[in-house]
Amino acid sequence: MAMVHWLWLATRPGCSVRFCHRLLERFGTPEAVWRAGREELSRLPRINAARLSALLEKDLTWPQRIERDCLRQDIQIVPLQDPAYPELLRQIADPPLVLYVRGTLPDFGSSLSVSVVGTRSCTDYGLHAARYFAGNLAQRGCIIVSGMALGIDGAANRAAVEAGGVTVAVLGSGVDVCYPWEHKKLMEQIVRHGAVISEYPPGTEPKGWHFPVRNRIITGLSRGTLVVEAPKRSGALISADLALEQGRDVFAVPGDINRPSCTGCNRLIRQGGAELVQEPSDILAHYGSHEAGHHRKLPQERKQSRPEQIRISEPAVQTEQIQKPEPVVRQKRALAVSRVERTVWQAVREGHATVDAVVEATGLPAASVLAALTMLEIGAYVILTGSGYHVAEDVQPE
């Protein structure tokens, strides 16, 4: 297996992960793609000028430099066909061609893996819940997967470390770039207690669109995803959608109906998108009754005390809060988005309801389309339903 050719294919500008998978289906190996000439490449479906130019650029200087940098920094490179590549992640529709790993990649096949996600702008309630669930699950032998972000993600990774368990952080940057910088110490602790991984080469700085794209890896590495605290418009809800699309389980911690930061979780539960959980044992029981034979026996360890702050009680609701509001006429909202997001929104408006359909209609890379759809969904310009993406009715395209 020539590593340099995997790195070459994974770094082709304008070539989405799904397009690269189609290339591997056609040619078999990255080296065979690299050796292909103009005539053969020109006949490929969905080829365009940018992709053709990228595939005809055969210079291996950049991938060779990546390989040297990884060797120097003790970063492991795990390509898709490597036996060490997590089988759970390989099963999703668009697994990364290459994973960069600092630390030790856990055995996802023999231990239950649960991702814990939530808002960056969390409350004390959310922080305590994240620590309580992640710490207990890690003590019981579960792999805790999260994104090391501020708020819920970082709290989950930290709780797993403090519990002496195994945790994995999936980054939207290179594994040698700490983001947020406040988590530098946490990042080193995660490396010692599990792994920090990314699909981006070393030195890659974090960019906004990297984060919604990396979320498919967080959920893809996990048999179940736990949403701890999420407002109505939250990247955590996008992760929940991704998990459902991948055929994985979704759990949610219920929250105070008067807290905006809990609206997303409560709605997810109400709509049937997530199973309500109040104890870590609720998650363990789910897998104990359905998939116990697929995992090693979870050790019975000391149970952490449940924090007072996450006990569920009936909040006081004022009468005026539940009175039926007068009908209102919704004002049309301007489509205040970037050029790429506008292009994607227009494609959805024309009836292209899936990521693949939008990619086909716009010619944009799948990563750019997924990032744009994420931002459009967070801004409530598009809505994801069981039949795909649809534009919101109150948006004025100008």
Salt bridges, closest charged atoms under 4 A:
GLU31 OE2 - ARG35 NH2 2.87
GLU39 OE2 - ARG43 NH1 3.54
GLU40 OE2 - ARG26 NH2 2.99
ASP69 OD1 - ARG72 NH2 3.33
GLU87 OE1 - ARG90 NH1 2.56
ASP94 OD2 - ARG18 NE 3.74
ASP94 OD1 - ARG216 NE 3.57
GLU188 OE1 - ARG102 NH2 3.13
GLU199 OE2 - ARG216 NH1 2.75
ASP249 OD2 - HIS286 NE2 3.47
GLU275 OE1 - HIS286 ND1 3.29
GLU279 OE2 - ARG306 NH1 2.96
GLU291 OE1 - ARG223 NH1 3.12
GLU291 OE1 - HIS295 NE2 3.94
GLU308 OE2 - ARG311 NH1 2.81
ASP356 OD1 - ARG18 NH1 2.85
GLU360 OE1 - ARG46 NE 2.69
ASP394 OD2 - ARG333 NE 2.99
GLU398 OE1 - ARG342 NH2 3.83
